[in-house]
Amino acid sequence: MSRARKIAVVGSRSVGKSSMTVQYVEEHFVESYYPTIENQFSKTISFKNQEYAIEILDTAGQDEFSIMNQKHLIGIHGYILVYSIASKNSFDMLQVIRDKIIDSTGNEHLPMIVVGNKNDLEAQRQVTRSEGENWAKSFGYKFIECSARTNSNVDQVFELLIAEIEKAANPGSEKEEKCVIT
C-alpha cells in the first residue's frame, strides 16, 4: 500500500520550479521557458522500503503581490521553497512566500526545505551557499543546492522533503543511536 504525499513547489518567477519538477518526474530538461500557470505531476517512488504516490503541485511564480491560491495550502504535506542562486531577488522573496504560507495555514511547523537551483550557473552566482544554508537553518529547514539542467541533486531535493514530511508525520520514529559507555 503506497502512501499519498502532496508537495507544493513554490518560489519566484524563473527560478526553475517547472524545470526541476519535470526533471524529477519525466527525467529530461525543459530548455524553453513558458511561464507556468499551474501544473500537477505524479510519480510513484520507493523511499526507505515504502511506496509513495507523490503528487507535485508546480505553482506559478510568486511575488510579494500575488495571493497564495488555496490549492497551494489545502492538503499539502510539504513545501519546496526554491530560489535561483543567480538571483538575489528570488532568494529575498523566500521570506515573503514562507510568511504567506504560515499566515494562511496557521501552522509554523510545516515540513519545508530550501533549494538553491541553477547551481550550474556558478559564474552568475548572487547568493552564496552559506547564505542559503544560514537562512534555512534559522527556521530549522534542510537546505540543498541543485541544477535542473544537469540533473544534479534533483532526486535528493524531493527525497529530502519526503524525509521531512515523514519525520513530521511520525515524530520520534527515527531512533537516535546512543553510545553508552559503562
MDTraj code that builds the backbone (N, CA, C; nanometers):
import mdtraj as md
import numpy as np

residues = "MET SER ARG ALA ARG LYS ILE ALA VAL VAL GLY SER ARG SER VAL GLY LYS SER SER MET THR VAL GLN TYR VAL GLU GLU HIS PHE VAL GLU SER TYR TYR PRO THR ILE GLU ASN GLN PHE SER LYS THR ILE SER PHE LYS ASN GLN GLU TYR ALA ILE GLU ILE LEU ASP THR ALA GLY GLN ASP GLU PHE SER ILE MET ASN GLN LYS HIS LEU ILE GLY ILE HIS GLY TYR ILE LEU VAL TYR SER ILE ALA SER LYS ASN SER PHE ASP MET LEU GLN VAL ILE ARG ASP LYS ILE ILE ASP SER THR GLY ASN GLU HIS LEU PRO MET ILE VAL VAL GLY ASN LYS ASN ASP LEU GLU ALA GLN ARG GLN VAL THR ARG SER GLU GLY GLU ASN TRP ALA LYS SER PHE GLY TYR LYS PHE ILE GLU CYS SER ALA ARG THR ASN SER ASN VAL ASP GLN VAL PHE GLU LEU LEU ILE ALA GLU ILE GLU LYS ALA ALA ASN PRO GLY SER GLU LYS GLU GLU LYS CYS VAL ILE THR".split()
xyz = np.array([
    [0.0845, -0.1188, 0.0000],
    [0.0000, 0.0000, 0.0000],
    [0.0884, 0.1243, 0.0000],
    [0.0667, 0.2123, -0.0971],
    [0.1515, 0.3310, -0.1033],
    [0.0886, 0.4465, -0.0252],
    [0.1760, 0.5299, 0.0265],
    [0.1329, 0.6490, 0.0991],
    [0.1241, 0.7639, 0.0005],
    [0.0152, 0.8391, 0.0069],
    [-0.0006, 0.9550, -0.0809],
    [0.0601, 1.0768, -0.0113],
    [0.1405, 1.1506, -0.0844],
    [0.2019, 1.2720, -0.0320],
    [0.1884, 1.3825, -0.1364],
    [0.1410, 1.4974, -0.0921],
    [0.1211, 1.6110, -0.1812],
    [0.2237, 1.7187, -0.1469],
    [0.2971, 1.7605, -0.2491],
    [0.4073, 1.8553, -0.2338],
    [0.3783, 1.9781, -0.3195],
    [0.4085, 2.0962, -0.2675],
    [0.3986, 2.2187, -0.3478],
    [0.5392, 2.2739, -0.3681],
    [0.5694, 2.3086, -0.4932],
    [0.6974, 2.3708, -0.5277],
    [0.6685, 2.5190, -0.5466],
    [0.7266, 2.6025, -0.4595],
    [0.6977, 2.7457, -0.4615],
    [0.8265, 2.8266, -0.4736],
    [0.8124, 2.9471, -0.5253],
    [0.9259, 3.0369, -0.5412],
    [0.8917, 3.1455, -0.6411],
    [0.9841, 3.2385, -0.6602],
    [0.9645, 3.3486, -0.7549],
    [0.9580, 3.2977, -0.8982],
    [0.9268, 3.3882, -0.9881],
    [0.9267, 3.3549, -1.1307],
    [1.0684, 3.3214, -1.1769],
    [1.0788, 3.2305, -1.2727],
    [1.2054, 3.1976, -1.3406],
    [1.3149, 3.1404, -1.2520],
    [1.2782, 3.0732, -1.1427],
    [1.3817, 3.0111, -1.0592],
    [1.4041, 2.8650, -1.0970],
    [1.3189, 2.8118, -1.1862],
    [1.3373, 2.6744, -1.2326],
    [1.2491, 2.5726, -1.1628],
    [1.1356, 2.6166, -1.1084],
    [1.0443, 2.5234, -1.0397],
    [0.9946, 2.4163, -1.1361],
    [0.9486, 2.4575, -1.2534],
    [0.8972, 2.3614, -1.3517],
    [1.0087, 2.2726, -1.4047],
    [1.1228, 2.3305, -1.4356],
    [1.2352, 2.2514, -1.4880],
    [1.2779, 2.1458, -1.3876],
    [1.2816, 2.1835, -1.2605],
    [1.3193, 2.0907, -1.1551],
    [1.2169, 1.9770, -1.1440],
    [1.0892, 2.0134, -1.1484],
    [0.9820, 1.9143, -1.1347],
    [0.9795, 1.8199, -1.2548],
    [0.9903, 1.8745, -1.3761],
    [0.9909, 1.7915, -1.4974],
    [1.1137, 1.6999, -1.4977],
    [1.2274, 1.7529, -1.4555],
    [1.3491, 1.6709, -1.4491],
    [1.3276, 1.5534, -1.3535],
    [1.2625, 1.5779, -1.2417],
    [1.2386, 1.4732, -1.1424],
    [1.1378, 1.3692, -1.1923],
    [1.0275, 1.4150, -1.2498],
    [0.9186, 1.3241, -1.2878],
    [0.9439, 1.2590, -1.4236],
    [0.9854, 1.3394, -1.5213],
    [0.9977, 1.2892, -1.6595],
    [1.1421, 1.2659, -1.7040],
    [1.2367, 1.3042, -1.6196],
    [1.3789, 1.2818, -1.6440],
    [1.4320, 1.3457, -1.7718],
    [1.3920, 1.4699, -1.7950],
    [1.4538, 1.5480, -1.9019],
    [1.4455, 1.6960, -1.8666],
    [1.5331, 1.7746, -1.9284],
    [1.5377, 1.9181, -1.9005],
    [1.4587, 1.9939, -2.0058],
    [1.3741, 2.0856, -1.9595],
    [1.2942, 2.1683, -2.0497],
    [1.3736, 2.2958, -2.0764],
    [1.4177, 2.3130, -2.2002],
    [1.5034, 2.4264, -2.2364],
    [1.4254, 2.5568, -2.2484],
    [1.3100, 2.5514, -2.3132],
    [1.2341, 2.6740, -2.3371],
    [1.1550, 2.7132, -2.2131],
    [1.1288, 2.8428, -2.1998],
    [1.0577, 2.8922, -2.0826],
    [0.9212, 2.9464, -2.1204],
    [0.8196, 2.8859, -2.0622],
    [0.6835, 2.9381, -2.0711],
    [0.6379, 2.9560, -1.9277],
    [0.5963, 3.0757, -1.8912],
    [0.5534, 3.0942, -1.7521],
    [0.4446, 2.9933, -1.7142],
    [0.4644, 2.9298, -1.6014],
    [0.3699, 2.8289, -1.5536],
    [0.2480, 2.8963, -1.4940],
    [0.1315, 2.8483, -1.5307],
    [0.0100, 2.8914, -1.4628],
    [-0.0032, 2.8003, -1.3421],
    [-0.0089, 2.6732, -1.3663],
    [-0.0058, 2.5738, -1.2594],
    [-0.0102, 2.4369, -1.3249],
    [0.0733, 2.3481, -1.2796],
    [0.0761, 2.2116, -1.3300],
    [0.0760, 2.1146, -1.2139],
    [0.0275, 1.9953, -1.2408],
    [0.0312, 1.8910, -1.1410],
    [0.1011, 1.7701, -1.2004],
    [0.1909, 1.7113, -1.1243],
    [0.2658, 1.5944, -1.1681],
    [0.2491, 1.4840, -1.0661],
    [0.2587, 1.3593, -1.1122],
    [0.2512, 1.2457, -1.0213],
    [0.3680, 1.1531, -1.0475],
    [0.4147, 1.0909, -0.9416],
    [0.5233, 0.9944, -0.9541],
    [0.5150, 0.9003, -0.8353],
    [0.5373, 0.7734, -0.8603],
    [0.5432, 0.6761, -0.7523],
    [0.6895, 0.6454, -0.7273],
    [0.7290, 0.6548, -0.6017],
    [0.8679, 0.6283, -0.5672],
    [0.8739, 0.5305, -0.4508],
    [0.9904, 0.4739, -0.4335],
    [1.0169, 0.3909, -0.3168],
    [1.1188, 0.4666, -0.2330],
    [1.0835, 0.4887, -0.1068],
    [1.1718, 0.5616, -0.0158],
    [1.1727, 0.4871, 0.1165],
    [1.2913, 0.4458, 0.1592],
    [1.3065, 0.3670, 0.2821],
    [1.2109, 0.2479, 0.2851],
    [1.2103, 0.1711, 0.1768],
    [1.1293, 0.0499, 0.1628],
    [0.9787, 0.0751, 0.1723],
    [0.9363, 0.1943, 0.1428],
    [0.7941, 0.2287, 0.1452],
    [0.7588, 0.2929, 0.0102],
    [0.6457, 0.2527, -0.0457],
    [0.5984, 0.3130, -0.1707],
    [0.5254, 0.4443, -0.1399],
    [0.5533, 0.5449, -0.2196],
    [0.4873, 0.6748, -0.2056],
    [0.4298, 0.7169, -0.3395],
    [0.3036, 0.7582, -0.3363],
    [0.2413, 0.8184, -0.4540],
    [0.2538, 0.9695, -0.4322],
    [0.3478, 1.0283, -0.5040],
    [0.3776, 1.1707, -0.4868],
    [0.2960, 1.2509, -0.5869],
    [0.2287, 1.3518, -0.5365],
    [0.1590, 1.4473, -0.6223],
    [0.2297, 1.5805, -0.6032],
    [0.2810, 1.6364, -0.7121],
    [0.3588, 1.7599, -0.7043],
    [0.2817, 1.8726, -0.7701],
    [0.2565, 1.9769, -0.6947],
    [0.1899, 2.0952, -0.7460],
    [0.2983, 2.1950, -0.7842],
    [0.3135, 2.2167, -0.9141],
    [0.4108, 2.3119, -0.9665],
    [0.3375, 2.4449, -0.9808],
    [0.3681, 2.5391, -0.8934],
    [0.2917, 2.6636, -0.8863],
    [0.3455, 2.7697, -0.9806],
    [0.2614, 2.8673, -1.0102],
    [0.3052, 2.9852, -1.0837],
    [0.4003, 3.0628, -0.9934],
    [0.4910, 3.1390, -1.0526],
    [0.5859, 3.2174, -0.9729],
    [0.5149, 3.3132, -0.8802],
    [0.5607, 3.3168, -0.7559],
    [0.5007, 3.4068, -0.6588],
    [0.5833, 3.5350, -0.6495],
    [0.5142, 3.6432, -0.6171],
    [0.5836, 3.7667, -0.5829],
    [0.5134, 3.8257, -0.4616],
    [0.5592, 3.9419, -0.4181],
    [0.5025, 3.9955, -0.2945],
    [0.3562, 4.0337, -0.3077],
    [0.3064, 4.0486, -0.4310],
    [0.1689, 4.0923, -0.4515],
    [0.0731, 3.9784, -0.4827],
    [0.1279, 3.8633, -0.5240],
    [0.0386, 3.7526, -0.5596],
    [-0.0227, 3.6920, -0.4341],
    [-0.1409, 3.6428, -0.4498],
    [-0.2127, 3.5816, -0.3384],
    [-0.1879, 3.4322, -0.3439],
    [-0.1651, 3.3714, -0.2309],
    [-0.1484, 3.2263, -0.2269],
    [-0.2820, 3.1605, -0.2590],
    [-0.2836, 3.0830, -0.3640],
    [-0.4022, 3.0089, -0.4030],
    [-0.4319, 2.9046, -0.2947],
    [-0.5585, 2.8885, -0.2601],
    [-0.5948, 2.7908, -0.1567],
    [-0.5493, 2.6495, -0.1929],
    [-0.5409, 2.6199, -0.3235],
    [-0.4939, 2.4876, -0.3655],
    [-0.3489, 2.4652, -0.3228],
    [-0.2746, 2.5749, -0.3018],
    [-0.1353, 2.5633, -0.2600],
    [-0.1252, 2.5353, -0.1112],
    [-0.2395, 2.5361, -0.0420],
    [-0.2378, 2.5248, 0.1033],
    [-0.3124, 2.4034, 0.1562],
    [-0.4220, 2.3657, 0.0907],
    [-0.5075, 2.2585, 0.1419],
    [-0.4506, 2.1217, 0.1043],
    [-0.4321, 2.0398, 0.2037],
    [-0.3859, 1.9026, 0.1801],
    [-0.2407, 1.8893, 0.1416],
    [-0.1634, 1.9968, 0.1494],
    [-0.0217, 1.9905, 0.1150],
    [0.0552, 1.9356, 0.2355],
    [0.1376, 1.8357, 0.2118],
    [0.2158, 1.7750, 0.3200],
    [0.3492, 1.8454, 0.3414],
    [0.4022, 1.9091, 0.2352],
    [0.5311, 1.9761, 0.2480],
    [0.5574, 2.0702, 0.1324],
    [0.6497, 2.1636, 0.1551],
    [0.6809, 2.2675, 0.0566],
    [0.8290, 2.2671, 0.0221],
    [0.8554, 2.2860, -0.1071],
    [0.9913, 2.3074, -0.1548],
    [1.0007, 2.4554, -0.1889],
    [1.0804, 2.5299, -0.1117],
    [1.0994, 2.6733, -0.1338],
    [1.2212, 2.6896, -0.2235],
    [1.1980, 2.7353, -0.3475],
    [1.3046, 2.7397, -0.4480],
    [1.3447, 2.8825, -0.4796],
    [1.4759, 2.9042, -0.4867],
    [1.5292, 3.0298, -0.5395],
    [1.6394, 2.9950, -0.6383],
    [1.6786, 3.0928, -0.7179],
    [1.7891, 3.0743, -0.8109],
    [1.9148, 3.1314, -0.7470],
    [2.0246, 3.0563, -0.7508],
    [2.1494, 3.1074, -0.6929],
    [2.1987, 3.2294, -0.7709],
    [2.1450, 3.2494, -0.8919],
    [2.1843, 3.3621, -0.9768],
    [2.0897, 3.4814, -0.9624],
    [2.0032, 3.4797, -0.8599],
    [1.9078, 3.5891, -0.8399],
    [1.8879, 3.6178, -0.6909],
    [1.9506, 3.7241, -0.6448],
    [1.9355, 3.7653, -0.5043],
    [1.7895, 3.7974, -0.4742],
    [1.7204, 3.8569, -0.5709],
    [1.5796, 3.8924, -0.5523],
    [1.4943, 3.7682, -0.5242],
    [1.5198, 3.6589, -0.5968],
    [1.4412, 3.5365, -0.5759],
    [1.4685, 3.4777, -0.4375],
    [1.5902, 3.4959, -0.3884],
    [1.6253, 3.4490, -0.2533],
    [1.5528, 3.5341, -0.1486],
    [1.5555, 3.6660, -0.1664],
    [1.4877, 3.7566, -0.0725],
    [1.3374, 3.7299, -0.0685],
    [1.2810, 3.6858, -0.1806],
    [1.1369, 3.6612, -0.1901],
    [1.0932, 3.5395, -0.1077],
    [1.1865, 3.4500, -0.0751],
    [1.1504, 3.3313, 0.0028],
    [1.0868, 3.3680, 0.1363],
    [1.1364, 3.4743, 0.1987],
    [1.0806, 3.5154, 0.3278],
    [0.9330, 3.5518, 0.3132],
    [0.9007, 3.6263, 0.2073],
    [0.7618, 3.6667, 0.1818],
    [0.6751, 3.5436, 0.1571],
    [0.7246, 3.4509, 0.0747],
    [0.6490, 3.3300, 0.0403],
    [0.6282, 3.2439, 0.1644],
    [0.7331, 3.2247, 0.2430],
    [0.7225, 3.1455, 0.3664],
    [0.6195, 3.2085, 0.4607],
    [0.6277, 3.3384, 0.4778],
    [0.5337, 3.4073, 0.5669],
    [0.3895, 3.3911, 0.5194],
    [0.3691, 3.3982, 0.3880],
    [0.2331, 3.3812, 0.3327],
    [0.1798, 3.2416, 0.3630],
    [0.2633, 3.1399, 0.3464],
    [0.2213, 3.0021, 0.3722],
    [0.1839, 2.9871, 0.5196],
    [0.2687, 3.0361, 0.6069],
    [0.2439, 3.0220, 0.7502],
    [0.1220, 3.1023, 0.7934],
    [0.1092, 3.2257, 0.7427],
    [-0.0085, 3.3075, 0.7764],
    [-0.1370, 3.2410, 0.7280],
    [-0.1333, 3.1837, 0.6093],
    [-0.2534, 3.1245, 0.5502],
    [-0.2923, 2.9917, 0.6140],
    [-0.1921, 2.9125, 0.6544],
    [-0.2225, 2.7821, 0.7129],
    [-0.2352, 2.7890, 0.8648],
    [-0.1742, 2.8892, 0.9235],
    [-0.1729, 2.8988, 1.0688],
    [-0.0821, 2.7951, 1.1328],
    [0.0036, 2.7338, 1.0533],
    [0.0916, 2.6277, 1.1031],
    [0.2370, 2.6645, 1.0762],
    [0.3106, 2.6882, 1.1825],
    [0.4506, 2.7265, 1.1691],
    [0.5431, 2.6049, 1.1540],
    [0.4886, 2.4853, 1.1720],
    [0.5725, 2.3654, 1.1726],
    [0.5487, 2.2753, 1.0516],
    [0.5176, 2.3350, 0.9379],
    [0.5004, 2.2567, 0.8151],
    [0.6366, 2.2105, 0.7644],
    [0.6450, 2.0881, 0.7117],
    [0.7712, 2.0448, 0.6518],
    [0.8047, 2.1322, 0.5296],
    [0.9209, 2.1949, 0.5346],
    [0.9697, 2.2771, 0.4235],
    [1.1189, 2.2536, 0.4082],
    [1.1643, 2.2600, 0.2842],
    [1.3077, 2.2596, 0.2589],
    [1.3393, 2.3775, 0.1679],
    [1.4633, 2.4219, 0.1725],
    [1.5087, 2.5362, 0.0933],
    [1.6028, 2.4844, -0.0139],
    [1.5760, 2.5249, -0.1393],
    [1.6536, 2.4759, -0.2528],
    [1.7099, 2.5923, -0.3341],
    [1.8415, 2.5931, -0.3466],
    [1.9082, 2.6874, -0.4369],
    [1.9255, 2.6169, -0.5703],
    [1.8446, 2.6540, -0.6681],
    [1.8504, 2.5902, -0.8001],
    [1.9485, 2.6665, -0.8890],
    [1.9821, 2.6061, -1.0007],
    [2.0703, 2.6625, -1.1036],
    [2.2149, 2.6718, -1.0553],
    [2.2602, 2.5733, -0.9757],
    [2.3979, 2.5817, -0.9297],
    [2.4990, 2.5493, -1.0396],
    [2.4494, 2.5264, -1.1615],
    [2.5382, 2.5158, -1.2770],
    [2.5780, 2.6558, -1.3275],
    [2.5141, 2.7591, -1.2753],
    [2.5435, 2.8981, -1.3163],
    [2.6354, 2.9653, -1.2138],
    [2.7386, 2.8944, -1.1739],
    [2.8309, 2.9427, -1.0698],
    [2.8863, 3.0818, -1.1021],
    [2.9177, 3.1079, -1.2296],
    [2.9751, 3.2375, -1.2689],
    [2.8774, 3.3534, -1.2475],
    [2.7469, 3.3224, -1.2421],
    [2.6457, 3.4273, -1.2226],
    [2.5890, 3.4282, -1.0807],
    [2.6523, 3.3542, -0.9909],
    [2.6027, 3.3397, -0.8536],
    [2.5894, 3.4750, -0.7846],
    [2.4695, 3.4975, -0.7248],
    [2.4440, 3.6175, -0.6446],
    [2.4145, 3.5820, -0.4994],
    [2.3878, 3.4537, -0.4734],
    [2.3559, 3.4082, -0.3377],
    [2.4562, 3.2988, -0.3019],
    [2.5341, 3.3216, -0.1973],
    [2.6326, 3.2209, -0.1582],
    [2.5612, 3.1008, -0.0968],
    [2.6294, 2.9897, -0.1010],
    [2.5748, 2.8678, -0.0411],
    [2.5474, 2.8900, 0.1079],
    [2.6406, 2.9574, 0.1760],
    [2.6230, 2.9778, 0.3205],
    [2.5044, 3.0694, 0.3507],
    [2.4745, 3.1654, 0.2632],
    [2.3541, 3.2484, 0.2832],
    [2.2281, 3.1609, 0.2806],
    [2.2216, 3.0718, 0.1822],
    [2.1075, 2.9806, 0.1716],
    [2.0988, 2.8883, 0.2912],
    [2.2129, 2.8282, 0.3283],
    [2.2178, 2.7371, 0.4432],
    [2.1757, 2.8084, 0.5715],
    [2.2290, 2.9275, 0.5934],
    [2.2003, 3.0011, 0.7175],
    [2.0536, 3.0420, 0.7264],
    [1.9953, 3.0848, 0.6136],
    [1.8533, 3.1227, 0.6148],
    [1.7685, 2.9996, 0.6467],
    [1.7980, 2.8882, 0.5816],
    [1.7234, 2.7643, 0.6064],
    [1.7384, 2.7213, 0.7525],
    [1.8614, 2.7249, 0.8021],
    [1.8889, 2.6817, 0.9395],
    [1.8156, 2.7693, 1.0411],
    [1.7959, 2.8978, 1.0100],
    [1.7291, 2.9888, 1.1040],
    [1.5846, 2.9449, 1.1314],
    [1.5267, 2.8641, 1.0418],
    [1.3909, 2.8123, 1.0607],
    [1.3899, 2.6620, 1.0888],
    [1.5079, 2.6018, 1.0940],
    [1.5167, 2.4582, 1.1170],
    [1.4874, 2.3764, 0.9923],
    [1.5048, 2.4371, 0.8722],
    [1.4790, 2.3670, 0.7464],
    [1.6071, 2.3065, 0.6927],
    [1.5921, 2.1989, 0.6163],
    [1.7038, 2.1398, 0.5441],
    [1.7307, 2.2273, 0.4214],
    [1.8560, 2.2220, 0.3743],
    [1.8983, 2.3033, 0.2603],
    [1.9735, 2.2157, 0.1616],
    [1.9538, 2.2438, 0.0338],
    [2.0276, 2.1730, -0.0709],
    [2.0359, 2.2635, -0.1939],
    [2.1447, 2.2512, -0.2677],
    [2.1544, 2.3181, -0.3971],
    [2.1428, 2.2112, -0.5042],
    [2.0865, 2.2508, -0.6203],
    [2.0708, 2.1555, -0.7301],
    [2.0787, 2.2284, -0.8630],
    [2.0767, 2.1507, -0.9692],
    [2.0680, 2.2042, -1.1045],
    [1.9721, 2.1159, -1.1843],
    [1.8604, 2.1746, -1.2242],
    [1.7667, 2.1004, -1.3083],
    [1.8304, 2.0709, -1.4442],
    [1.9115, 2.1645, -1.4941],
    [1.9753, 2.1474, -1.6259],
    [2.0667, 2.0247, -1.6281],
    [2.1516, 2.0106, -1.5270],
    [2.2479, 1.8996, -1.5264],
    [2.1973, 1.7796, -1.4463],
    [2.0774, 1.7910, -1.3900],
    [2.0176, 1.6858, -1.3065],
    [2.1047, 1.6543, -1.1849],
    [2.1653, 1.7572, -1.1295],
    [2.2476, 1.7426, -1.0102],
    [2.1617, 1.7645, -0.8861],
    [2.1512, 1.6622, -0.8016],
    [2.0784, 1.6667, -0.6737],
    [1.9266, 1.6825, -0.6861],
    [1.8687, 1.6694, -0.8043],
    [1.7237, 1.6897, -0.8195],
    [1.6457, 1.5817, -0.7433],
    [1.6827, 1.4558, -0.7595],
    [1.6141, 1.3492, -0.6849],
    [1.6263, 1.3715, -0.5343],
    [1.7437, 1.4162, -0.4914],
    [1.7689, 1.4378, -0.3492],
    [1.6786, 1.5465, -0.2917],
    [1.6436, 1.6474, -0.3733],
    [1.5527, 1.7533, -0.3280],
    [1.4216, 1.6914, -0.2802],
    [1.3628, 1.6090, -0.3648],
    [1.2327, 1.5507, -0.3333],
    [1.2432, 1.4476, -0.2211],
    [1.3522, 1.3696, -0.2192],
    [1.3720, 1.2716, -0.1122],
    [1.3911, 1.3401, 0.0220],
    [1.4608, 1.4531, 0.0207],
    [1.4825, 1.5299, 0.1437],
    [1.3490, 1.5782, 0.2005],
    [1.2611, 1.6253, 0.1125],
    [1.1312, 1.6713, 0.1607],
    [1.0463, 1.5538, 0.2098],
    [1.0485, 1.4416, 0.1394],
    [0.9727, 1.3238, 0.1848],
    [1.0207, 1.2833, 0.3245],
    [1.1512, 1.2854, 0.3465],
    [1.2054, 1.2520, 0.4792],
    [1.1529, 1.3490, 0.5845],
    [1.1464, 1.4779, 0.5522],
    [1.0963, 1.5779, 0.6468],
    [0.9460, 1.5584, 0.6732],
    [0.8711, 1.5253, 0.5691],
    [0.7269, 1.5000, 0.5846],
    [0.7056, 1.3800, 0.6769],
    [0.7813, 1.2733, 0.6549],
    [0.7670, 1.1527, 0.7362],
    [0.8090, 1.1783, 0.8804],
    [0.9127, 1.2586, 0.8990],
    [0.9572, 1.2926, 1.0341],
    [0.8466, 1.3691, 1.1079],
    [0.7787, 1.4598, 1.0376],
    [0.6696, 1.5373, 1.0980],
    [0.5470, 1.4494, 1.1248],
    [0.5209, 1.3537, 1.0343],
    [0.4036, 1.2668, 1.0484],
    [0.4233, 1.1601, 1.1566],
    [0.5481, 1.1224, 1.1785],
    [0.5794, 1.0168, 1.2759],
    [0.6891, 1.0631, 1.3706],
    [0.6596, 1.1626, 1.4546],
    [0.7649, 1.2129, 1.5426],
    [0.8161, 1.1025, 1.6350],
    [0.9468, 1.1005, 1.6510],
    [1.0062, 1.0013, 1.7400],
    [1.0293, 0.8660, 1.6764],
    [0.9886, 0.8499, 1.5494],
    [1.0067, 0.7190, 1.4860],
    [1.1518, 0.6951, 1.4464],
    [1.2252, 0.8051, 1.4256],
    [1.3665, 0.7880, 1.3944],
    [1.4411, 0.7841, 1.5264],
    [1.4825, 0.6655, 1.5632],
    [1.5502, 0.6487, 1.6919],
    [1.6935, 0.6963, 1.6805],
    [1.7316, 0.7711, 1.7793],
    [1.8694, 0.8176, 1.7816],
    [1.9594, 0.7050, 1.8300],
    [2.0731, 0.6916, 1.7648],
    [2.1711, 0.5945, 1.8093],
    [2.2396, 0.6548, 1.9311],
    [2.2426, 0.5818, 2.0399],
    [2.3064, 0.6324, 2.1604],
    [2.4265, 0.5421, 2.1936],
    [2.5317, 0.6065, 2.2295],
    [2.6515, 0.5343, 2.2694],
    [2.6548, 0.5317, 2.4228],
    [2.6626, 0.4150, 2.4784],
    [2.6664, 0.4032, 2.6238],
    [2.8008, 0.3457, 2.6637],
    [2.8676, 0.4185, 2.7486],
    [2.9987, 0.3717, 2.7967],
    [2.9788, 0.3311, 2.9413],
    [3.0146, 0.2070, 2.9719],
    [2.9972, 0.1605, 3.1106],
    [3.1288, 0.1350, 3.1766],
])
top = md.Topology()
chain = top.add_chain()
for i, resn in enumerate(residues, 1):
    res = top.add_residue(resn, chain, resSeq=i)
    for name in ("N", "CA", "C"):
        top.add_atom(name, md.element.get_by_symbol(name[0]), res)
traj = md.Trajectory(xyz[None], top)
